[in-house]
Amino acid sequence: MEISNLDDSIVDIINFFENFCIAFNHYAHIYFIILKYIFVIVLVGCGILTFLKARGIYFKSRAFSKEKEETKIDQLTKPRLIVGTVYIVMGSGILFNYLIFFLIWLLDPIPDRLIFTFFSLEDIDPLALNRISNINLAIYPHEKTIYYCIAIASFVNTVHIFFSVYLFLNKVEKPRRTFKWLIITIPGGILFGFTTFMPFML
């Protein structure tokens, strides 16, 4: 009787775990979709604000009568127009997926997702390992959950890398801290992959 109760408890725990994984997988799917549109809004918004700022500088330059002042302000306007255009192109690229496809094509040759290599060092069934490393082959909810967790880690590390590069290009006040973030997140990108999360944003 006690053995039967123990078996029932184990089955209940397994069922709870699988149901939790199903709920988490649904959450992760929504998470990446919402994340995509947040990126679009932020990038397009930054582009529009940059254009408005450049427009304000342009009209300000017309208000000056000195030629040197006009030349100086025009030199500030052109880079802002370029940056604003880049922001809007990136936002539309994420919205219409062509930037995501381009990044997948560009970053895919980089050797990454080494975490699956570490999994293979353990005594794991090769078929189960294939299902974990490819979400399209996954059968059980917990296999998809493992892949989604790796994809979230991939997203966090990849965004930190892009953000660190952006800060370097804009000459931040504390470059050493930015460099530390870059050194920390590059191994994470190699471990979890630079493009693991991107297909979920398509």
C-alpha contacts under 8 A as a table, 3 or more apart, distances in Angstrom:
res1	aa1	res2	aa2	distance
1	M	4	S	5.09
1	M	5	N	6.35
2	E	5	N	5.08
2	E	6	L	6.16
3	I	6	L	4.99
3	I	7	D	6.16
4	S	7	D	5.09
4	S	8	D	6.22
5	N	8	D	5.02
5	N	9	S	6.18
6	L	9	S	5.06
6	L	10	I	6.29
7	D	10	I	5.13
7	D	11	V	6.21
8	D	11	V	5.07
8	D	12	D	6.12
9	S	12	D	5.03
9	S	13	I	6.20
10	I	13	I	5.10
10	I	14	I	6.19
11	V	14	I	5.09
11	V	15	N	6.08
12	D	15	N	5.08
12	D	16	F	6.06
13	I	16	F	5.08
13	I	17	F	6.10
14	I	17	F	5.06
14	I	18	E	6.14
15	N	18	E	5.13
15	N	19	N	6.07
16	F	19	N	5.12
16	F	20	F	6.06
17	F	20	F	5.04
17	F	21	C	6.21
18	E	21	C	4.99
18	E	22	I	6.26
18	E	141	P	6.12
18	E	142	H	6.34
19	N	22	I	5.04
19	N	23	A	6.32
20	F	23	A	5.15
20	F	24	F	6.10
21	C	24	F	4.94
21	C	25	N	6.00
21	C	141	P	5.60
21	C	142	H	5.49
21	C	145	T	5.88
22	I	25	N	5.18
22	I	26	H	6.37
22	I	141	P	5.62
22	I	142	H	7.71
22	I	145	T	7.88
23	A	26	H	5.20
23	A	27	Y	6.27
24	F	27	Y	4.93
24	F	28	A	6.08
24	F	145	T	6.91
25	N	28	A	5.06
25	N	29	H	6.20
25	N	141	P	7.57
25	N	144	K	6.89
25	N	145	T	5.83
25	N	148	Y	7.08
26	H	29	H	5.23
26	H	30	I	6.41
27	Y	30	I	5.24
27	Y	31	Y	5.95
28	A	31	Y	4.81
28	A	32	F	6.32
28	A	148	Y	6.63
29	H	32	F	5.60
29	H	33	I	6.53
29	H	200	F	7.03
30	I	33	I	5.16
30	I	34	I	6.11
31	Y	34	I	5.35
31	Y	35	L	6.00
32	F	35	L	4.87
32	F	36	K	6.18
32	F	197	F	7.95
32	F	200	F	6.09
32	F	201	M	5.69
33	I	36	K	5.20
33	I	37	Y	6.79
33	I	200	F	7.21
33	I	201	M	5.62
34	I	37	Y	5.34
34	I	38	I	6.21
35	L	38	I	5.04
35	L	39	F	6.20
35	L	201	M	7.84
36	K	39	F	5.24
36	K	40	V	6.39
36	K	94	I	6.99
36	K	95	L	7.34
36	K	201	M	5.84
37	Y	40	V	4.87
37	Y	41	I	6.14
37	Y	95	L	7.07
38	I	41	I	5.16
38	I	42	V	6.08
39	F	42	V	5.16
39	F	43	L	6.00
39	F	91	G	6.91
39	F	94	I	7.67
40	V	43	L	5.34
40	V	44	V	5.96
40	V	90	M	7.93
40	V	91	G	4.48
40	V	92	S	6.86
40	V	94	I	6.40
40	V	95	L	6.14
41	I	44	V	5.36
41	I	45	G	5.73
41	I	91	G	7.25
42	V	45	G	5.08
42	V	46	C	6.03
42	V	91	G	7.83
43	L	46	C	5.10
43	L	47	G	6.18
43	L	87	Y	5.21
43	L	88	I	6.21
43	L	90	M	6.88
43	L	91	G	5.07
44	V	47	G	4.96
44	V	48	I	6.17
44	V	87	Y	6.02
44	V	88	I	4.73
44	V	90	M	7.95
44	V	91	G	5.35
44	V	92	S	7.63
45	G	48	I	5.14
45	G	49	L	6.12
46	C	49	L	5.14
46	C	50	T	6.03
46	C	84	G	7.04
46	C	87	Y	6.54
46	C	88	I	7.90
47	G	50	T	5.08
47	G	51	F	6.23
47	G	83	V	7.18
47	G	84	G	3.98
47	G	85	T	6.36
47	G	86	V	7.43
47	G	87	Y	4.85
47	G	88	I	5.27
48	I	51	F	5.05
48	I	52	L	6.17
48	I	84	G	6.61
48	I	88	I	7.65
49	L	52	L	5.01
49	L	53	K	6.12
49	L	84	G	7.79
50	T	53	K	5.09
50	T	54	A	6.13
50	T	80	R	6.09
50	T	81	L	7.15
50	T	83	V	7.34
50	T	84	G	5.18
51	F	54	A	4.99
51	F	55	R	5.99
51	F	80	R	6.90
51	F	81	L	6.07
51	F	84	G	5.76
52	L	55	R	4.91
52	L	56	G	6.18
53	K	56	G	5.07
53	K	57	I	6.31
53	K	80	R	7.94
54	A	57	I	5.03
54	A	58	Y	6.09
54	A	76	L	7.91
54	A	77	T	5.14
54	A	78	K	7.90
54	A	80	R	5.96
54	A	81	L	6.59
55	R	58	Y	4.96
55	R	59	F	6.32
55	R	77	T	7.83
56	G	59	F	5.32
56	G	60	K	6.07
57	I	60	K	4.91
57	I	61	S	6.08
57	I	73	I	6.67
57	I	74	D	7.91
57	I	76	L	7.97
57	I	77	T	6.54
58	Y	61	S	5.10
58	Y	62	R	6.56
58	Y	73	I	7.35
58	Y	74	D	6.96
58	Y	77	T	6.70
59	F	62	R	5.09
59	F	63	A	6.53
60	K	63	A	5.12
60	K	64	F	6.85
61	S	64	F	5.41
61	S	69	E	7.09
61	S	70	E	5.08
61	S	73	I	6.07
61	S	74	D	7.27
62	R	65	S	7.43
62	R	70	E	7.20
64	F	67	E	7.92
64	F	69	E	6.79
64	F	70	E	6.70
65	S	69	E	7.86
65	S	70	E	7.75
66	K	69	E	5.50
66	K	70	E	6.57
67	E	70	E	5.13
67	E	71	T	6.30
68	K	71	T	5.18
68	K	72	K	6.19
69	E	72	K	5.12
69	E	73	I	6.21
70	E	73	I	5.32
70	E	74	D	6.01
71	T	74	D	5.11
71	T	75	Q	6.27
72	K	75	Q	5.29
72	K	76	L	6.77
73	I	76	L	5.06
73	I	77	T	6.29
74	D	77	T	4.91
74	D	78	K	6.42
75	Q	78	K	5.79
75	Q	79	P	7.24
76	L	79	P	6.04
76	L	80	R	6.75
77	T	80	R	5.29
77	T	81	L	6.31
78	K	81	L	5.11
78	K	82	I	6.38
79	P	82	I	5.06
79	P	83	V	6.13
80	R	83	V	5.01
80	R	84	G	5.91
81	L	84	G	5.11
81	L	85	T	6.10
82	I	85	T	5.14
82	I	86	V	6.22
83	V	86	V	5.06
83	V	87	Y	6.23
84	G	87	Y	5.15
84	G	88	I	6.34
85	T	88	I	5.24
85	T	89	V	6.07
86	V	89	V	5.11
86	V	90	M	6.05
87	Y	90	M	5.19
87	Y	91	G	6.14
88	I	91	G	4.98
88	I	92	S	6.09
89	V	92	S	5.20
89	V	93	G	5.88
90	M	93	G	4.85
90	M	94	I	6.25
90	M	99	L	6.80
91	G	94	I	5.31
91	G	95	L	6.21
92	S	95	L	4.85
92	S	96	F	5.93
92	S	97	N	8.00
93	G	96	F	5.35
93	G	97	N	5.53
93	G	98	Y	5.13
93	G	99	L	4.37
93	G	100	I	7.04
94	I	97	N	4.84
94	I	98	Y	6.68
94	I	99	L	5.48
94	I	100	I	5.95
96	F	99	L	7.81
97	N	100	I	5.15
97	N	101	F	6.27
97	N	202	L	6.01
98	Y	101	F	5.12
98	Y	102	F	6.12
99	L	102	F	4.93
99	L	103	L	6.12
100	I	103	L	5.14
100	I	104	I	6.15
100	I	198	M	6.58
100	I	199	P	7.96
100	I	201	M	7.91
100	I	202	L	7.45
101	F	104	I	5.12
101	F	105	W	6.17
102	F	105	W	5.10
102	F	106	L	6.00
103	L	106	L	4.89
103	L	107	L	5.80
103	L	108	D	7.93
103	L	195	T	7.70
104	I	107	L	5.38
104	I	108	D	5.47
104	I	195	T	5.87
104	I	198	M	7.19
105	W	108	D	5.51
105	W	109	P	7.67
106	L	109	P	7.09
107	L	110	I	5.65
107	L	194	F	6.81
107	L	195	T	6.82
108	D	111	P	7.70
108	D	194	F	7.78
108	D	195	T	6.77
111	P	114	L	7.89
111	P	190	I	7.02
112	D	189	G	7.13
112	D	190	I	4.31
112	D	191	L	5.89
112	D	192	F	6.79
112	D	193	G	4.86
112	D	194	F	7.11
113	R	116	F	6.14
113	R	117	T	7.64
113	R	189	G	7.85
113	R	190	I	5.96
113	R	191	L	4.95
113	R	192	F	4.62
113	R	193	G	4.36
113	R	194	F	7.98
113	R	196	T	7.92
114	L	117	T	4.98
114	L	118	F	6.56
114	L	190	I	6.58
114	L	191	L	4.74
114	L	192	F	6.70
114	L	193	G	7.63
115	I	118	F	5.07
115	I	119	F	6.36
115	I	191	L	5.28
115	I	192	F	6.13
116	F	119	F	4.86
116	F	120	S	6.33
116	F	129	L	7.85
116	F	133	S	6.44
117	T	120	S	5.11
117	T	121	L	6.74
118	F	121	L	5.24
118	F	122	E	7.25
119	F	122	E	5.58
119	F	124	I	7.48
119	F	129	L	7.43
120	S	123	D	7.23
120	S	124	I	6.65
120	S	126	P	7.72
120	S	129	L	7.12
124	I	128	A	7.02
124	I	129	L	6.62
125	D	128	A	5.19
125	D	129	L	6.24
126	P	129	L	4.92
126	P	130	N	6.17
127	L	130	N	5.13
127	L	131	R	6.41
128	A	131	R	5.09
128	A	132	I	6.32
129	L	132	I	5.06
129	L	133	S	6.14
130	N	133	S	5.15
130	N	134	N	6.05
130	N	137	L	7.17
131	R	134	N	5.32
131	R	135	I	6.34
131	R	136	N	7.55
131	R	137	L	4.80
131	R	138	A	4.41
131	R	139	I	7.11
131	R	143	E	6.69
132	I	135	I	6.39
132	I	137	L	7.77
132	I	138	A	6.32
132	I	143	E	5.19
132	I	144	K	6.85
132	I	146	I	6.76
132	I	147	Y	6.17
133	S	147	Y	6.77
134	N	137	L	5.55
134	N	138	A	6.72
134	N	147	Y	7.64
135	I	138	A	5.04
135	I	143	E	7.55
135	I	144	K	5.77
135	I	147	Y	6.46
138	A	141	P	7.66
138	A	143	E	5.76
138	A	144	K	6.04
139	I	143	E	7.04
139	I	144	K	7.95
140	Y	143	E	5.54
140	Y	144	K	7.02
141	P	144	K	5.33
141	P	145	T	6.29
142	H	145	T	4.81
142	H	146	I	6.25
143	E	146	I	5.32
143	E	147	Y	6.59
144	K	147	Y	5.12
144	K	148	Y	6.12
145	T	148	Y	5.02
145	T	149	C	6.14
146	I	149	C	5.22
146	I	150	I	6.37
147	Y	150	I	5.10
147	Y	151	A	6.14
148	Y	151	A	4.87
148	Y	152	I	6.19
149	C	152	I	5.15
149	C	153	A	6.32
150	I	153	A	5.08
150	I	154	S	6.07
150	I	192	F	5.89
150	I	196	T	7.60
151	A	154	S	4.84
151	A	155	F	6.18
151	A	192	F	7.14
151	A	193	G	7.89
151	A	196	T	5.18
151	A	197	F	4.54
152	I	155	F	5.04
152	I	156	V	6.31
152	I	197	F	6.61
153	A	156	V	5.19
153	A	157	N	6.27
153	A	188	G	7.83
153	A	192	F	6.43
154	S	157	N	5.37
154	S	158	T	6.01
154	S	188	G	7.34
154	S	189	G	5.95
154	S	192	F	5.01
154	S	193	G	5.51
154	S	194	F	5.92
154	S	195	T	7.23
154	S	196	T	6.11
154	S	197	F	6.27
155	F	158	T	5.21
155	F	159	V	6.02
155	F	194	F	7.43
155	F	196	T	7.68
155	F	197	F	5.84
156	V	159	V	5.42
156	V	160	H	6.24
157	N	160	H	5.14
157	N	161	I	6.27
157	N	185	T	5.15
157	N	186	I	7.16
157	N	188	G	5.84
157	N	189	G	5.40
157	N	194	F	7.84
158	T	161	I	5.11
158	T	162	F	6.36
158	T	185	T	7.43
158	T	186	I	7.95
158	T	189	G	5.96
158	T	194	F	5.76
159	V	162	F	5.18
159	V	163	F	5.97
160	H	163	F	4.99
160	H	164	S	5.95
160	H	181	W	7.32
160	H	182	L	7.29
160	H	185	T	6.55
161	I	164	S	5.11
161	I	165	V	6.27
161	I	181	W	7.75
161	I	182	L	5.76
161	I	185	T	6.22
161	I	186	I	6.74
162	F	165	V	5.17
162	F	166	Y	6.14
163	F	166	Y	4.97
163	F	167	L	6.22
164	S	167	L	5.11
164	S	168	F	6.27
164	S	178	T	5.72
164	S	179	F	7.32
164	S	181	W	6.92
164	S	182	L	5.96
165	V	168	F	5.07
165	V	169	L	6.26
165	V	182	L	7.93
166	Y	169	L	5.18
166	Y	170	N	6.31
167	L	170	N	5.07
167	L	171	K	6.24
167	L	172	V	5.67
167	L	178	T	7.22
168	F	171	K	5.15
168	F	172	V	6.22
168	F	175	P	6.89
168	F	178	T	7.43
171	K	175	P	7.42
172	V	175	P	5.76
174	K	177	R	5.79
174	K	178	T	6.84
175	P	178	T	5.03
175	P	179	F	6.01
176	R	179	F	4.97
176	R	180	K	6.20
177	R	180	K	5.08
177	R	181	W	6.41
178	T	181	W	5.11
178	T	182	L	6.27
179	F	182	L	4.98
179	F	183	I	6.18
180	K	183	I	5.10
180	K	184	I	6.17
181	W	184	I	5.13
181	W	185	T	6.04
182	L	185	T	5.28
182	L	186	I	6.04
183	I	186	I	5.70
183	I	187	P	7.27
184	I	187	P	6.28
184	I	188	G	6.99
185	T	188	G	4.91
185	T	189	G	6.15
186	I	189	G	5.03
186	I	190	I	6.32
187	P	190	I	5.06
187	P	191	L	6.04
188	G	191	L	4.96
188	G	192	F	5.97
188	G	193	G	7.73
189	G	192	F	5.35
189	G	193	G	5.01
189	G	194	F	5.28
190	I	193	G	5.24
190	I	194	F	6.87
192	F	196	T	7.27
193	G	196	T	5.40
194	F	197	F	7.75
195	T	198	M	5.25
195	T	199	P	7.66
196	T	199	P	7.09
197	F	200	F	5.75
197	F	201	M	7.27
198	M	201	M	5.38
198	M	202	L	7.11
199	P	202	L	5.41
